[in-house]
């Protein structure tokens, strides 16, 4: 783990450690993900958290958003995820690559097996939550605040300050347990899918990783995105509901993860856990495909 915090070597010119390259390439991938996926994400969150009957479909949600705010409405709250998700994905890839090297050093030259790939992804997912949870909480609050004047939150910093004022650090990190559950399991599946497909490509085509074209990286990243969301979407719905619940304990609808899940089931059955799945599955192959492609291209640029 010391490699993650060790300073760069004192050598002439710009020299980056492998971990620094991982983090930089990850941040580039993360910012790419936000710019490509934000319009889909805001529709997903609104459909997930709106009272029943507010939107007839995700398309209706998009139409209402466009009518109310114009095209800029699809990028409401983008600054927070652009910086925050850039940092999150940087942490994800940094932790992933460190974990792969950790398991690889004990693999006696063989490629990592499925359990090791899943564990590497799960470690990356859990490491990511320390930044991802507050960033997503603030983003969801901004995306779902009513269109009234004066606004409840005047930007991400104001939102963070009001969350802290209401409940202290627990208010900012509301939903942390559900985020750990989601990201540990989800990113285990996510990175397992991508890395297994890359391993298979290398074996079948007898090439090196750097020889895989960005188009294949997009394709494998798209598949990984589907693996992520199909494995944990119900938990994501619960997380969104918890993070849009009242900050006042006396007015909260949900006591926690289990209570939220039970109340959602009683109110809507299994459909209650699929709200917003449509825009998520539209967003996923594009956003995740380009995330991995951007990461791979950035890594090659820094290694050349």
RODO-2510 file (C-alpha; in nm, 4 decimals, decimal comma):
residues 304
     n   res          X          Y          Z
     1     x     0,0000     0,0000     0,0000
     2     x     0,2999     0,2298     0,0511
     3     x     0,3252     0,2687    -0,3259
     4     x     0,0000     0,4660    -0,3206
     5     x     0,1495     0,7385    -0,1010
     6     x     0,5160     0,7355    -0,1977
     7     x     0,6475     1,0539    -0,3630
     8     x     0,7705     1,0508    -0,7217
     9     x     1,1382     0,9700    -0,7635
    10     x     1,3806     1,2618    -0,7665
    11     x     1,4945     1,2248    -1,1254
    12     x     1,5363     1,4726    -1,4097
    13     x     1,2272     1,5515    -1,6140
    14     x     0,8703     1,4519    -1,5418
    15     x     0,8613     1,0971    -1,4105
    16     x     0,5375     0,9425    -1,2918
    17     x     0,5042     0,6326    -1,0790
    18     x     0,2704     0,3612    -1,2011
    19     x     0,0160     0,4571    -0,9356
    20     x     0,0256     0,8225    -1,0405
    21     x    -0,0400     0,7168    -1,3994
    22     x    -0,3331     0,5021    -1,2816
    23     x    -0,4842     0,7947    -1,0914
    24     x    -0,4407     1,0462    -1,3734
    25     x    -0,5813     0,8127    -1,6377
    26     x    -0,8698     0,7270    -1,4052
    27     x    -0,9590     1,0933    -1,3562
    28     x    -0,9646     1,1430    -1,7341
    29     x    -1,1926     0,8421    -1,7660
    30     x    -1,4180     0,9758    -1,4901
    31     x    -1,4612     1,3205    -1,6428
    32     x    -1,5366     1,1588    -1,9772
    33     x    -1,8014     0,9451    -1,8069
    34     x    -1,9748     1,2494    -1,6565
    35     x    -1,9840     1,4535    -1,9771
    36     x    -2,1241     1,1613    -2,1756
    37     x    -2,3619     1,0248    -1,9140
    38     x    -2,5004     1,3224    -1,7196
    39     x    -2,8214     1,3741    -1,9255
    40     x    -2,9174     1,0092    -1,8753
    41     x    -2,8283     1,0230    -1,5065
    42     x    -3,0488     1,3191    -1,4184
    43     x    -3,3479     1,1489    -1,5831
    44     x    -3,2695     0,8274    -1,3921
    45     x    -3,2552     1,0030    -1,0555
    46     x    -3,5762     1,1975    -1,1137
    47     x    -3,7682     0,8875    -1,2189
    48     x    -3,6289     0,6941    -0,9193
    49     x    -3,7218     0,9541    -0,6597
    50     x    -4,0355     1,1300    -0,7910
    51     x    -4,3762     1,0464    -0,6366
    52     x    -4,5706     0,7812    -0,8252
    53     x    -4,7471     0,9276    -1,1289
    54     x    -4,5159     1,2280    -1,1721
    55     x    -4,3750     1,0904    -1,4974
    56     x    -4,5430     0,8522    -1,7400
    57     x    -4,2022     0,7242    -1,8545
    58     x    -3,8351     0,8247    -1,8679
    59     x    -3,9081     0,9892    -2,2040
    60     x    -4,1865     1,1931    -2,0418
    61     x    -3,9430     1,2954    -1,7666
    62     x    -3,6911     1,4098    -2,0281
    63     x    -3,9622     1,6036    -2,2138
    64     x    -4,0769     1,7791    -1,8960
    65     x    -3,7192     1,8632    -1,8028
    66     x    -3,6506     2,0033    -2,1496
    67     x    -3,9687     2,2128    -2,1387
    68     x    -3,8929     2,3518    -1,7923
    69     x    -3,5201     2,4211    -1,8209
    70     x    -3,4156     2,3735    -2,1822
    71     x    -3,1046     2,1716    -2,2741
    72     x    -2,9106     2,3087    -1,9753
    73     x    -3,1538     2,1234    -1,7487
    74     x    -2,9861     1,7959    -1,8446
    75     x    -2,6579     1,9232    -1,7019
    76     x    -2,7977     2,0563    -1,3747
    77     x    -2,5531     1,9846    -1,0941
    78     x    -2,2757     1,8833    -1,3366
    79     x    -1,9884     2,0671    -1,1676
    80     x    -2,0026     1,8460    -0,8596
    81     x    -1,9854     1,5139    -1,0479
    82     x    -1,7362     1,6484    -1,3028
    83     x    -1,4870     1,7113    -1,0251
    84     x    -1,6139     1,4501    -0,7829
    85     x    -1,6682     1,1594    -1,0219
    86     x    -1,3356     1,2427    -1,1843
    87     x    -1,1830     1,1895    -0,8401
    88     x    -1,3984     0,8805    -0,7771
    89     x    -1,2991     0,7039    -1,0974
    90     x    -0,9383     0,8041    -1,0342
    91     x    -0,9600     0,6276    -0,6964
    92     x    -1,1374     0,3296    -0,8561
    93     x    -0,8691     0,2708    -1,1155
    94     x    -0,5872     0,3479    -0,8722
    95     x    -0,7211     0,0925    -0,6225
    96     x    -0,8031    -0,1568    -0,8985
    97     x    -0,4560    -0,1508    -1,0520
    98     x    -0,2896    -0,1639    -0,7086
    99     x    -0,5061    -0,4653    -0,6167
   100     x    -0,4264    -0,6381    -0,9464
   101     x    -0,0551    -0,5896    -0,8809
   102     x    -0,1006    -0,7182    -0,5243
   103     x    -0,2738    -1,0377    -0,6392
   104     x    -0,0436    -1,0658    -0,9408
   105     x     0,2666    -1,0674    -0,7194
   106     x     0,1299    -1,3842    -0,5581
   107     x     0,0069    -1,5521    -0,8768
   108     x     0,3426    -1,7027    -0,9863
   109     x     0,3111    -1,5663    -1,3391
   110     x    -0,0416    -1,6883    -1,4149
   111     x    -0,3207    -1,4499    -1,5118
   112     x    -0,5542    -1,3457    -1,2323
   113     x    -0,8503    -1,5757    -1,1772
   114     x    -1,2150    -1,4699    -1,1511
   115     x    -1,2118    -1,4462    -0,7707
   116     x    -0,9016    -1,2235    -0,7751
   117     x    -1,0484    -0,9999    -1,0455
   118     x    -1,3750    -0,9689    -0,8522
   119     x    -1,1895    -0,8930    -0,5282
   120     x    -0,9807    -0,6269    -0,7049
   121     x    -1,2971    -0,4622    -0,8335
   122     x    -1,4696    -0,4837    -0,4950
   123     x    -1,1703    -0,3191    -0,3243
   124     x    -1,1820    -0,0435    -0,5867
   125     x    -1,5545     0,0037    -0,5298
   126     x    -1,5309     0,0307    -0,1519
   127     x    -1,2312     0,2673    -0,1726
   128     x    -1,4322     0,4855    -0,4087
   129     x    -1,7222     0,5364    -0,1642
   130     x    -1,5420     0,7816     0,0626
   131     x    -1,5693     1,0376    -0,2185
   132     x    -1,8556     0,8926    -0,4238
   133     x    -2,1177     0,8966    -0,1496
   134     x    -2,1052     1,2667    -0,0548
   135     x    -2,0624     1,3679    -0,4206
   136     x    -2,3650     1,1647    -0,5287
   137     x    -2,5676     1,2831    -0,2283
   138     x    -2,5048     1,6479    -0,3165
   139     x    -2,5729     1,5827    -0,6855
   140     x    -2,9028     1,4072    -0,6104
   141     x    -3,0155     1,6895    -0,3804
   142     x    -2,9390     1,9442    -0,6529
   143     x    -3,1037     1,7379    -0,9270
   144     x    -3,4263     1,6845    -0,7352
   145     x    -3,4782     2,0186    -0,5624
   146     x    -3,8110     2,1869    -0,6511
   147     x    -3,8188     2,4562    -0,9182
   148     x    -3,9098     2,7340    -0,6751
   149     x    -3,7674     3,0731    -0,5828
   150     x    -3,5684     3,1086    -0,3676
   151     x    -3,3998     2,7774    -0,4300
   152     x    -3,3280     2,5456    -0,1423
   153     x    -2,9650     2,5005    -0,2524
   154     x    -2,7593     2,7589    -0,4406
   155     x    -2,4998     2,5222    -0,5796
   156     x    -2,2918     2,2312    -0,4483
   157     x    -2,1033     2,4201    -0,1764
   158     x    -2,4230     2,5697    -0,0372
   159     x    -2,5848     2,2254    -0,0467
   160     x    -2,2917     2,0658     0,1380
   161     x    -2,2975     2,3429     0,3996
   162     x    -2,6717     2,2997     0,4612
   163     x    -2,6414     1,9216     0,4836
   164     x    -2,3651     1,9642     0,7411
   165     x    -2,5628     2,2254     0,9336
   166     x    -2,8668     1,9969     0,9478
   167     x    -2,6980     1,6750     1,0612
   168     x    -2,3239     1,7270     1,0827
   169     x    -2,0895     1,4957     0,8940
   170     x    -2,3593     1,2249     0,9003
   171     x    -2,5807     1,4545     0,6939
   172     x    -2,3170     1,4880     0,4223
   173     x    -2,2485     1,1122     0,4234
   174     x    -2,6153     1,0066     0,4373
   175     x    -2,6588     0,6756     0,2535
   176     x    -2,2971     0,5659     0,3077
   177     x    -2,3871     0,2083     0,4063
   178     x    -2,5994     0,1575     0,0945
   179     x    -2,3230     0,3068    -0,1204
   180     x    -2,0655     0,0641     0,0242
   181     x    -2,3032    -0,2259    -0,0402
   182     x    -2,3737    -0,1087    -0,3944
   183     x    -2,0177    -0,0271    -0,4952
   184     x    -1,8478    -0,3235    -0,3299
   185     x    -2,0686    -0,5744    -0,5104
   186     x    -2,1253    -0,3669    -0,8227
   187     x    -1,7660    -0,2776    -0,9024
   188     x    -1,6591    -0,6320    -0,8290
   189     x    -1,8857    -0,7375    -1,1169
   190     x    -1,7925    -0,4325    -1,3263
   191     x    -1,4166    -0,4763    -1,3286
   192     x    -1,4415    -0,8555    -1,3368
   193     x    -1,6397    -0,8336    -1,6614
   194     x    -1,4004    -0,5865    -1,8251
   195     x    -1,0766    -0,7519    -1,7175
   196     x    -1,2002    -1,1005    -1,8093
   197     x    -1,2939    -0,9801    -2,1586
   198     x    -0,9535    -0,8137    -2,1965
   199     x    -0,7766    -1,1314    -2,0788
   200     x    -0,9744    -1,3369    -2,3283
   201     x    -0,8960    -1,0932    -2,6119
   202     x    -0,5242    -1,1139    -2,5338
   203     x    -0,5313    -1,4964    -2,5272
   204     x    -0,7441    -1,5469    -2,8388
   205     x    -0,5655    -1,2871    -3,0520
   206     x    -0,2145    -1,3369    -2,9091
   207     x    -0,1625    -0,9634    -2,8550
   208     x    -0,0505    -0,7348    -2,5738
   209     x    -0,2945    -0,5192    -2,3782
   210     x    -0,1654    -0,2015    -2,5421
   211     x    -0,2449    -0,3479    -2,8845
   212     x    -0,6197    -0,3690    -2,8113
   213     x    -0,7959    -0,0944    -3,0076
   214     x    -1,0005     0,1765    -2,8295
   215     x    -1,3074     0,0426    -3,0111
   216     x    -1,2701    -0,2904    -2,8315
   217     x    -1,2181    -0,1021    -2,5034
   218     x    -1,5496     0,0769    -2,5647
   219     x    -1,7186    -0,2571    -2,6396
   220     x    -1,5820    -0,4316    -2,3302
   221     x    -1,6539    -0,1254    -2,1162
   222     x    -2,0137    -0,1274    -2,2377
   223     x    -2,0470    -0,4931    -2,1353
   224     x    -1,8964    -0,4105    -1,7954
   225     x    -2,1521    -0,1344    -1,7494
   226     x    -2,4367    -0,3796    -1,8017
   227     x    -2,2764    -0,6194    -1,5514
   228     x    -2,2565    -0,3367    -1,2975
   229     x    -2,6155    -0,2195    -1,3177
   230     x    -2,7856    -0,5553    -1,3529
   231     x    -2,6042    -0,6748    -1,0403
   232     x    -2,6924    -0,3860    -0,8074
   233     x    -2,9716    -0,1687    -0,9481
   234     x    -3,2233    -0,2328    -0,6645
   235     x    -2,9607    -0,1175    -0,4128
   236     x    -2,9056     0,1983    -0,6187
   237     x    -3,2789     0,2732    -0,6035
   238     x    -3,2724     0,2370    -0,2247
   239     x    -2,9654     0,4615    -0,2004
   240     x    -3,1351     0,7338    -0,4063
   241     x    -3,4481     0,7167    -0,1900
   242     x    -3,2438     0,7418     0,1299
   243     x    -3,0446     1,0368    -0,0034
   244     x    -3,3563     1,2335    -0,1015
   245     x    -3,5353     1,1602     0,2261
   246     x    -3,5907     1,4439     0,4733
   247     x    -3,2939     1,5622     0,6771
   248     x    -3,5283     1,6082     0,9731
   249     x    -3,5438     1,2752     1,1631
   250     x    -3,9065     1,3421     1,2578
   251     x    -4,0083     1,3719     0,8920
   252     x    -3,8086     1,0848     0,7430
   253     x    -3,9920     0,8164     0,5479
   254     x    -3,7236     0,5507     0,5924
   255     x    -3,5315     0,4254     0,8952
   256     x    -3,2592     0,2608     0,6868
   257     x    -3,1799     0,0230     0,4014
   258     x    -3,4080    -0,2625     0,5082
   259     x    -3,7000    -0,0349     0,5965
   260     x    -3,6685     0,1473     0,2636
   261     x    -3,6587    -0,1819     0,0738
   262     x    -3,9668    -0,3180     0,2528
   263     x    -4,1696     0,0009     0,2052
   264     x    -4,0749     0,0187    -0,1624
   265     x    -4,1835    -0,3431    -0,2103
   266     x    -4,5146    -0,2905    -0,0303
   267     x    -4,5923     0,0230    -0,2296
   268     x    -4,4877    -0,0859    -0,5795
   269     x    -4,3726    -0,4462    -0,5750
   270     x    -4,0728    -0,5401    -0,7886
   271     x    -4,1392    -0,2449    -1,0195
   272     x    -4,0410    -0,0137    -0,7369
   273     x    -3,6834    -0,1361    -0,7713
   274     x    -3,6610    -0,0721    -1,1463
   275     x    -3,7532     0,2971    -1,1655
   276     x    -3,5094     0,4761    -1,3956
   277     x    -3,3611     0,1495    -1,5250
   278     x    -3,4393     0,2435    -1,8857
   279     x    -3,2249     0,5612    -1,8994
   280     x    -2,9581     0,3833    -1,6956
   281     x    -2,9287     0,1052    -1,9537
   282     x    -2,9204     0,3639    -2,2334
   283     x    -2,6490     0,5601    -2,0553
   284     x    -2,4429     0,2656    -1,9359
   285     x    -2,2859     0,1316    -2,2577
   286     x    -2,1964     0,4798    -2,3782
   287     x    -2,0658     0,6252    -2,0518
   288     x    -1,8796     0,3150    -1,9351
   289     x    -1,7500     0,2281    -2,2792
   290     x    -1,5909     0,5705    -2,3153
   291     x    -1,4656     0,5621    -1,9553
   292     x    -1,2523     0,2549    -2,0230
   293     x    -1,1428     0,3782    -2,3653
   294     x    -1,0324     0,7119    -2,2171
   295     x    -0,8453     0,5301    -1,9383
   296     x    -0,6646     0,2952    -2,1781
   297     x    -0,5718     0,5749    -2,4215
   298     x    -0,4457     0,7981    -2,1385
   299     x    -0,2370     0,5135    -1,9937
   300     x    -0,0778     0,4454    -2,3307
   301     x    -0,0038     0,8148    -2,3829
   302     x     0,1767     0,8350    -2,0475
   303     x     0,3649     0,5107    -2,1096
   304     x     0,4887     0,5958    -2,4583
***
